[in-house]
């Protein structure tokens, strides 16, 4: 699928990934919650879950935006 199709799914709470990715399991969108114990509000951001299990803030590259190898990842 295209990035646009994947983005629509991610905006609705799904997770997506690219077949070309080697170091990430999936990308998602964080849009609510607290960033620390003081319940500081934050703006929505994209993240990727890495193979090691860590979350990292993510910004799509030009290659990600133009790729057509996106697929949806089922939540566990």
C-alpha positions as a Markdown table, in Angstrom:
| # | Residue | x | y | z |
|---|---|---|---|---|
| 1 | Unk | 0.0 | 0.0 | 0.0 |
| 2 | Unk | 1.1 | 3.6 | -0.3 |
| 3 | Unk | 2.1 | 5.9 | 2.5 |
| 4 | Unk | -1.2 | 7.8 | 2.2 |
| 5 | Unk | -3.1 | 4.6 | 2.8 |
| 6 | Unk | -0.9 | 3.6 | 5.7 |
| 7 | Unk | -1.2 | 7.1 | 7.2 |
| 8 | Unk | -5.0 | 6.8 | 7.1 |
| 9 | Unk | -4.8 | 3.5 | 9.0 |
| 10 | Unk | -2.2 | 4.9 | 11.5 |
| 11 | Unk | -4.4 | 7.9 | 12.2 |
| 12 | Unk | -7.2 | 5.5 | 13.1 |
| 13 | Unk | -5.0 | 3.7 | 15.6 |
| 14 | Unk | -3.5 | 0.9 | 13.5 |
| 15 | Unk | 0.2 | 0.2 | 13.0 |
| 16 | Unk | 2.1 | 0.1 | 9.7 |
| 17 | Unk | 5.5 | -0.9 | 8.5 |
| 18 | Unk | 7.6 | -1.0 | 5.3 |
| 19 | Unk | 8.8 | -4.3 | 3.8 |
| 20 | Unk | 12.2 | -2.6 | 3.3 |
| 21 | Unk | 12.7 | -1.8 | 7.0 |
| 22 | Unk | 15.4 | -3.8 | 8.7 |
| 23 | Unk | 15.6 | -2.1 | 12.2 |
| 24 | Unk | 12.0 | -1.3 | 13.0 |
| 25 | Unk | 9.0 | -3.4 | 13.6 |
| 26 | Unk | 6.3 | -0.8 | 12.9 |
| 27 | Unk | 5.3 | 2.8 | 13.1 |
| 28 | Unk | 2.5 | 4.3 | 15.0 |
| 29 | Unk | 1.0 | 7.6 | 16.2 |
| 30 | Unk | 0.9 | 8.7 | 19.8 |
| 31 | Unk | -1.8 | 11.3 | 20.2 |
| 32 | Unk | -2.7 | 11.4 | 23.9 |
| 33 | Unk | -1.3 | 10.6 | 27.3 |
| 34 | Unk | 1.3 | 12.1 | 29.6 |
| 35 | Unk | 5.0 | 12.4 | 29.0 |
| 36 | Unk | 6.0 | 12.2 | 32.6 |
| 37 | Unk | 4.6 | 12.0 | 36.2 |
| 38 | Unk | 3.6 | 15.7 | 36.2 |
| 39 | Unk | 1.1 | 14.9 | 33.4 |
| 40 | Unk | 2.6 | 17.3 | 30.9 |
| 41 | Unk | 0.6 | 17.5 | 27.7 |
| 42 | Unk | 2.3 | 16.9 | 24.4 |
| 43 | Unk | 1.5 | 17.2 | 20.8 |
| 44 | Unk | 0.9 | 14.1 | 18.6 |
| 45 | Unk | 4.0 | 12.4 | 17.2 |
| 46 | Unk | 5.0 | 9.4 | 15.1 |
| 47 | Unk | 7.1 | 6.7 | 16.7 |
| 48 | Unk | 8.7 | 3.4 | 15.6 |
| 49 | Unk | 9.1 | 0.3 | 17.6 |
| 50 | Unk | 12.6 | -1.0 | 17.1 |
| 51 | Unk | 13.7 | -4.6 | 17.0 |
| 52 | Unk | 15.1 | -4.2 | 20.5 |
| 53 | Unk | 11.6 | -3.2 | 21.7 |
| 54 | Unk | 12.4 | 0.5 | 22.3 |
| 55 | Unk | 10.2 | 3.3 | 21.0 |
| 56 | Unk | 11.8 | 6.1 | 19.1 |
| 57 | Unk | 10.3 | 9.4 | 17.7 |
| 58 | Unk | 10.1 | 9.0 | 13.9 |
| 59 | Unk | 9.8 | 11.4 | 11.0 |
| 60 | Unk | 9.0 | 9.8 | 7.6 |
| 61 | Unk | 11.8 | 10.2 | 5.0 |
| 62 | Unk | 11.2 | 11.1 | 1.4 |
| 63 | Unk | 11.7 | 7.4 | 0.5 |
| 64 | Unk | 9.0 | 6.5 | 3.2 |
| 65 | Unk | 6.6 | 9.0 | 1.7 |
| 66 | Unk | 7.0 | 7.8 | -1.8 |
| 67 | Unk | 7.1 | 4.0 | -1.1 |
| 68 | Unk | 4.4 | 1.6 | -2.0 |
| 69 | Unk | 5.6 | -1.3 | 0.2 |
| 70 | Unk | 3.7 | -0.4 | 3.3 |
| 71 | Unk | 1.6 | -3.0 | 5.1 |
| 72 | Unk | -0.5 | -3.1 | 8.3 |
| 73 | Unk | 0.8 | -4.7 | 11.4 |
| 74 | Unk | -1.7 | -6.4 | 13.8 |
| 75 | Unk | -1.6 | -5.3 | 17.4 |
| 76 | Unk | -0.7 | -8.0 | 19.9 |
